[in-house]
């Protein structure tokens, strides 16, 4: 288990591996686990699985999405090839450095400042920004959180 809230211990653990499973514990639309970003700066390629649109969040060719594989056997074969191809693996690590925040996928001072203005504006106009959810369970679990599909067998 990866040590939490201890960057040095996490680095020491992750330095022994090439890949890290950043799997969501819920398959909710746009939900992203904290593990994805808390371990992003370590030299591991993250495998992702969940309801988020990872292409919108992360640089191309900087992570591996389990949804891109027909089954676990095909994904394992790809991981073996990638793990043994030093140049390709390093290229993926370098692609992680293309991550920049602004709005949903990049970050700059103007959008950061604007977000506080938007927050204040919404708080000062509660009536026009009010939404009522009669059932949070219905909103998140049913409409936005479909169950994970059963994985195909590892061996055929």
GROMACS elastic network, one bead per residue, 0.5 to 0.9 nm:
[ bonds ]
;  ai    aj funct       b0    kb
    1     4     6  0.89085   500
    1    13     6  0.89073   500
    2     9     6  0.81121   500
    2    10     6  0.60338   500
    2    13     6  0.68260   500
    2    14     6  0.79957   500
    3     6     6  0.61821   500
    3     7     6  0.81549   500
    3     9     6  0.61536   500
    3    10     6  0.54789   500
    3    13     6  0.80552   500
    4     7     6  0.77875   500
    4     9     6  0.83500   500
    4    10     6  0.71559   500
    5     9     6  0.87773   500
    5    10     6  0.81918   500
    6     9     6  0.54508   500
    6    10     6  0.60721   500
    6    11     6  0.85725   500
    7    10     6  0.50359   500
    7    11     6  0.59844   500
    7    12     6  0.85165   500
    8    11     6  0.51220   500
    8    12     6  0.61609   500
    8    13     6  0.86410   500
    9    12     6  0.50723   500
    9    13     6  0.62122   500
    9    14     6  0.86152   500
   10    13     6  0.51212   500
   10    14     6  0.60124   500
   10    15     6  0.84089   500
   10    39     6  0.82815   500
   10    42     6  0.88075   500
   11    14     6  0.51098   500
   11    15     6  0.58340   500
   11    16     6  0.88637   500
   11    39     6  0.87730   500
   11    42     6  0.67341   500
   11    43     6  0.87389   500
   12    15     6  0.53602   500
   12    16     6  0.72404   500
   13    16     6  0.59053   500
   13    17     6  0.76920   500
   14    17     6  0.54045   500
   14    18     6  0.77681   500
   14    19     6  0.83798   500
   14    20     6  0.78414   500
   14    39     6  0.87947   500
   14    42     6  0.71561   500
   14    43     6  0.76218   500
   14    44     6  0.70151   500
   15    18     6  0.77025   500
   15    42     6  0.78778   500
   15    43     6  0.70790   500
   15    44     6  0.77649   500
   17    20     6  0.74218   500
   17    43     6  0.86769   500
   17    44     6  0.67959   500
   18    43     6  0.74080   500
   18    45     6  0.62475   500
   18    46     6  0.86639   500
   18    83     6  0.69622   500
   18    89     6  0.85878   500
   19    43     6  0.87409   500
   19    44     6  0.50727   500
   19    46     6  0.56196   500
   19    47     6  0.69175   500
   19    79     6  0.84785   500
   19    83     6  0.86024   500
   20    39     6  0.86189   500
   20    44     6  0.63032   500
   20    45     6  0.62307   500
   20    47     6  0.60164   500
   20    48     6  0.87450   500
   21    35     6  0.87861   500
   21    36     6  0.88556   500
   21    45     6  0.87703   500
   21    46     6  0.58632   500
   21    48     6  0.64739   500
   21    49     6  0.83924   500
   22    33     6  0.71680   500
   22    34     6  0.86440   500
   22    35     6  0.58374   500
   22    36     6  0.55739   500
   22    39     6  0.87601   500
   22    46     6  0.60111   500
   22    47     6  0.56562   500
   22    48     6  0.50505   500
   22    49     6  0.70546   500
   23    26     6  0.87322   500
   23    32     6  0.88721   500
   23    33     6  0.72752   500
   23    35     6  0.82267   500
   23    36     6  0.83400   500
   23    47     6  0.72104   500
   23    48     6  0.52745   500
   23    50     6  0.64938   500
   24    27     6  0.65191   500
   24    28     6  0.85830   500
   24    31     6  0.77755   500
   24    32     6  0.67049   500
   24    33     6  0.55021   500
   24    34     6  0.89854   500
   24    35     6  0.87201   500
   24    48     6  0.76361   500
   24    49     6  0.60981   500
   24    50     6  0.52431   500
   24    51     6  0.80157   500
   25    33     6  0.77283   500
   25    50     6  0.79260   500
   26    31     6  0.76015   500
   26    32     6  0.89788   500
   26    33     6  0.88176   500
   26    50     6  0.69403   500
   26    51     6  0.78412   500
   26   141     6  0.89762   500
   26   145     6  0.70368   500
   26   146     6  0.87217   500
   26   147     6  0.80615   500
   26   148     6  0.82002   500
   27    30     6  0.88014   500
   27    31     6  0.73755   500
   27    49     6  0.81853   500
   27    52     6  0.80617   500
   27   141     6  0.89533   500
   27   144     6  0.82492   500
   27   145     6  0.52563   500
   27   146     6  0.61487   500
   27   147     6  0.63135   500
   27   148     6  0.62175   500
   28    31     6  0.53029   500
   28    32     6  0.84694   500
   28    50     6  0.70442   500
   28    52     6  0.72422   500
   28   140     6  0.71722   500
   28   141     6  0.75422   500
   28   143     6  0.89310   500
   28   144     6  0.54297   500
   28   146     6  0.67399   500
   28   147     6  0.85993   500
   29    32     6  0.87925   500
   29    50     6  0.81229   500
   29    52     6  0.55946   500
   29    53     6  0.80689   500
   29   140     6  0.86154   500
   29   144     6  0.53294   500
   29   145     6  0.61632   500
   29   146     6  0.84390   500
   30    50     6  0.86068   500
   30    51     6  0.58715   500
   30    53     6  0.64770   500
   30    54     6  0.88414   500
   30   144     6  0.87683   500
   31    50     6  0.76299   500
   31    51     6  0.63312   500
   31    52     6  0.55558   500
   31    53     6  0.89761   500
   32    35     6  0.83522   500
   32    36     6  0.71656   500
   32    37     6  0.88359   500
   32    50     6  0.76405   500
   32    51     6  0.78488   500
   32    52     6  0.60847   500
   32    54     6  0.87677   500
   33    36     6  0.57373   500
   33    37     6  0.77963   500
   33    50     6  0.88692   500
   34    37     6  0.56721   500
   34    38     6  0.59560   500
   34    39     6  0.84325   500
   35    38     6  0.50698   500
   35    39     6  0.57860   500
   35    40     6  0.79250   500
   36    39     6  0.58716   500
   36    40     6  0.59669   500
   36    46     6  0.74113   500
   36    48     6  0.79688   500
   37    41     6  0.77922   500
   38    41     6  0.75629   500
   38    42     6  0.88866   500
   39    42     6  0.57057   500
   39    43     6  0.88186   500
   39    44     6  0.83119   500
   39    46     6  0.84996   500
   40    43     6  0.80163   500
   40    44     6  0.79240   500
   40    45     6  0.84910   500
   40    46     6  0.78602   500
   40    96     6  0.79363   500
   41    44     6  0.82790   500
   41    96     6  0.81431   500
   41    97     6  0.86237   500
   42    45     6  0.85247   500
   43    93     6  0.65588   500
   44    93     6  0.71636   500
   45    62     6  0.69086   500
   45    63     6  0.56178   500
   45    64     6  0.72964   500
   45    89     6  0.81615   500
   45    92     6  0.73081   500
   45    93     6  0.66973   500
   45    96     6  0.88005   500
   46    62     6  0.79924   500
   46    63     6  0.51967   500
   46    64     6  0.62692   500
   46    65     6  0.84770   500
   47    63     6  0.60551   500
   47    65     6  0.57418   500
   47    66     6  0.67115   500
   48    54     6  0.81103   500
   48    63     6  0.72621   500
   48    64     6  0.61572   500
   48    66     6  0.61756   500
   48    67     6  0.84834   500
   49    52     6  0.82489   500
   49    64     6  0.88754   500
   49    65     6  0.61093   500
   49    66     6  0.56563   500
   49    67     6  0.69403   500
   50    53     6  0.85838   500
   50    54     6  0.89848   500
   50    65     6  0.88430   500
   50    66     6  0.87932   500
   50    67     6  0.86295   500
   50   148     6  0.80228   500
   51    54     6  0.86606   500
   51   144     6  0.87492   500
   51   145     6  0.76324   500
   51   146     6  0.84652   500
   52    55     6  0.86975   500
   52    56     6  0.86462   500
   52    57     6  0.84448   500
   53    56     6  0.55862   500
   53    57     6  0.67984   500
   54    58     6  0.58128   500
   54    59     6  0.86773   500
   54    63     6  0.87566   500
   54    65     6  0.79105   500
   55    58     6  0.56930   500
   55    59     6  0.70316   500
   55    60     6  0.67917   500
   56    59     6  0.80444   500
   56   104     6  0.76481   500
   56   105     6  0.64822   500
   57    99     6  0.83656   500
   57   104     6  0.71023   500
   57   105     6  0.54020   500
   57   106     6  0.87097   500
   58    61     6  0.86467   500
   58    62     6  0.70777   500
   58    63     6  0.77164   500
   58    96     6  0.76905   500
   58    98     6  0.84556   500
   58    99     6  0.63739   500
   58   100     6  0.89307   500
   58   105     6  0.75079   500
   59    62     6  0.57305   500
   59    63     6  0.80493   500
   59    95     6  0.64992   500
   59    96     6  0.62895   500
   59    97     6  0.82354   500
   59    98     6  0.60846   500
   59    99     6  0.58833   500
   59   100     6  0.88784   500
   60    63     6  0.75798   500
   60    92     6  0.87407   500
   60    95     6  0.71957   500
   60    96     6  0.84205   500
   60    98     6  0.88785   500
   61    64     6  0.75356   500
   61    91     6  0.83779   500
   61    92     6  0.57401   500
   61    93     6  0.87878   500
   61    95     6  0.65177   500
   61    96     6  0.81572   500
   62    91     6  0.83102   500
   62    93     6  0.62991   500
   62    94     6  0.77282   500
   62    95     6  0.52008   500
   62    96     6  0.51010   500
   62    97     6  0.87312   500
   62    98     6  0.89143   500
   63    92     6  0.73350   500
   63    93     6  0.86396   500
   63    95     6  0.89835   500
   63    96     6  0.80491   500
   64    67     6  0.87623   500
   64    68     6  0.79244   500
   65    68     6  0.56847   500
   65    69     6  0.79269   500
   66    69     6  0.57433   500
   66    70     6  0.85647   500
   66    71     6  0.84075   500
   66    72     6  0.81403   500
   66    75     6  0.72298   500
   67    70     6  0.75317   500
   67    71     6  0.87895   500
   68    75     6  0.84000   500
   69    72     6  0.72091   500
   69    73     6  0.87546   500
   69    74     6  0.63037   500
   69    75     6  0.57765   500
   70    73     6  0.83651   500
   70    74     6  0.66898   500
   70    75     6  0.78620   500
   70   152     6  0.79378   500
   71    74     6  0.56031   500
   71    75     6  0.65370   500
   71    76     6  0.88407   500
   71   151     6  0.68851   500
   71   152     6  0.55865   500
   71   153     6  0.72864   500
   71   154     6  0.68542   500
   72    76     6  0.59979   500
   72    77     6  0.85436   500
   72   151     6  0.76907   500
   72   152     6  0.72512   500
   72   153     6  0.74876   500
   72   154     6  0.54324   500
   72   155     6  0.85491   500
   73    76     6  0.51216   500
   73    77     6  0.62364   500
   73    78     6  0.87131   500
   73   153     6  0.82500   500
   73   154     6  0.52898   500
   73   155     6  0.67770   500
   73   156     6  0.87672   500
   74    77     6  0.51200   500
   74    78     6  0.63181   500
   74    79     6  0.87187   500
   74   154     6  0.87766   500
   75    78     6  0.50682   500
   75    79     6  0.61930   500
   75    80     6  0.86578   500
   76    80     6  0.61809   500
   76    81     6  0.86834   500
   77    80     6  0.51483   500
   77    81     6  0.63562   500
   77    82     6  0.86701   500
   78    81     6  0.51363   500
   78    82     6  0.60684   500
   78    83     6  0.83830   500
   79    82     6  0.50356   500
   79    83     6  0.57583   500
   79    84     6  0.84316   500
   80    83     6  0.50950   500
   80    84     6  0.62231   500
   80    85     6  0.86751   500
   81    84     6  0.53171   500
   81    85     6  0.62499   500
   82    85     6  0.51051   500
   82    86     6  0.75414   500
   82    87     6  0.89698   500
   82    88     6  0.65286   500
   82    89     6  0.59362   500
   83    86     6  0.69654   500
   83    88     6  0.85446   500
   83    89     6  0.65603   500
   84    88     6  0.88483   500
   84    89     6  0.81353   500
   85    88     6  0.55288   500
   85    89     6  0.61501   500
   85    90     6  0.86598   500
   86    89     6  0.51472   500
   86    90     6  0.60694   500
   86    91     6  0.85064   500
   87    90     6  0.52428   500
   87    91     6  0.61197   500
   87    92     6  0.87796   500
   88    91     6  0.50173   500
   88    92     6  0.63970   500
   88    93     6  0.88212   500
   89    92     6  0.52398   500
   89    93     6  0.64515   500
   89    94     6  0.87840   500
   90    94     6  0.61402   500
   90    95     6  0.86010   500
   91    94     6  0.50799   500
   91    95     6  0.62283   500
   91    96     6  0.89639   500
   92    95     6  0.50549   500
   92    96     6  0.67535   500
   93    96     6  0.54304   500
   93    97     6  0.75943   500
   94    97     6  0.56692   500
   94    98     6  0.78027   500
   95    98     6  0.56305   500
   95    99     6  0.80623   500
   96    99     6  0.60572   500
   97   100     6  0.82129   500
   99   105     6  0.78289   500
   99   106     6  0.72167   500
  100   105     6  0.66232   500
  100   107     6  0.56821   500
  100   108     6  0.83541   500
  101   104     6  0.69931   500
  101   108     6  0.64969   500
  102   105     6  0.54488   500
  102   108     6  0.53155   500
  102   109     6  0.84552   500
  102   110     6  0.86583   500
  102   111     6  0.62095   500
  102   112     6  0.78420   500
  103   106     6  0.57389   500
  103   107     6  0.62859   500
  103   108     6  0.83293   500
  103   111     6  0.63264   500
  103   112     6  0.81429   500
  103   115     6  0.88878   500
  104   107     6  0.81214   500
  107   110     6  0.85325   500
  107   111     6  0.68640   500
  107   112     6  0.71978   500
  108   111     6  0.56855   500
  108   112     6  0.63331   500
  108   113     6  0.88255   500
  109   112     6  0.50532   500
  109   113     6  0.61162   500
  109   114     6  0.85173   500
  110   113     6  0.52263   500
  110   114     6  0.60726   500
  110   115     6  0.86265   500
  111   115     6  0.61202   500
  111   116     6  0.89413   500
  112   115     6  0.52709   500
  112   116     6  0.69852   500
  113   116     6  0.54769   500
  113   117     6  0.66512   500
  113   118     6  0.88964   500
  114   118     6  0.61186   500
  114   119     6  0.85413   500
  115   118     6  0.50524   500
  115   119     6  0.61475   500
  115   120     6  0.87240   500
  116   120     6  0.62222   500
  116   121     6  0.84983   500
  117   120     6  0.52220   500
  117   121     6  0.60744   500
  117   122     6  0.85935   500
  118   121     6  0.50086   500
  118   122     6  0.60951   500
  118   123     6  0.85561   500
  119   122     6  0.52072   500
  119   123     6  0.61764   500
  119   124     6  0.86471   500
  120   123     6  0.50591   500
  120   124     6  0.61237   500
  120   125     6  0.86159   500
  121   124     6  0.51994   500
  121   125     6  0.62736   500
  121   126     6  0.87739   500
  122   125     6  0.50888   500
  122   126     6  0.60569   500
  122   128     6  0.81442   500
  122   129     6  0.63207   500
  123   126     6  0.55035   500
  123   129     6  0.82734   500
  124   127     6  0.88105   500
  125   128     6  0.58060   500
  125   129     6  0.64990   500
  125   130     6  0.86986   500
  126   129     6  0.51026   500
  126   130     6  0.57181   500
  127   130     6  0.54033   500
  127   131     6  0.89594   500
  128   131     6  0.88553   500
  132   135     6  0.89299   500
  133   136     6  0.60890   500
  133   138     6  0.86308   500
  133   139     6  0.71277   500
  134   137     6  0.89510   500
  134   138     6  0.82561   500
  134   139     6  0.84759   500
  135   138     6  0.52409   500
  135   139     6  0.63321   500
  135   140     6  0.87704   500
  136   140     6  0.60459   500
  136   141     6  0.78770   500
  137   140     6  0.54863   500
  137   141     6  0.52647   500
  137   142     6  0.69656   500
  138   141     6  0.56699   500
  138   142     6  0.50463   500
  138   143     6  0.64326   500
  138   144     6  0.85691   500
  139   142     6  0.62314   500
  139   143     6  0.55743   500
  139   144     6  0.65891   500
  139   145     6  0.85813   500
  140   143     6  0.59476   500
  140   145     6  0.57227   500
  141   144     6  0.60257   500
  141   146     6  0.69339   500
  141   147     6  0.85765   500
  142   145     6  0.57050   500
  142   146     6  0.63837   500
  142   147     6  0.88066   500
  143   146     6  0.71189   500
  145   148     6  0.88052   500
  146   149     6  0.86545   500
  147   150     6  0.89898   500
  148   151     6  0.85216   500
  151   154     6  0.83094   500
  152   155     6  0.86533   500
  153   156     6  0.68278   500
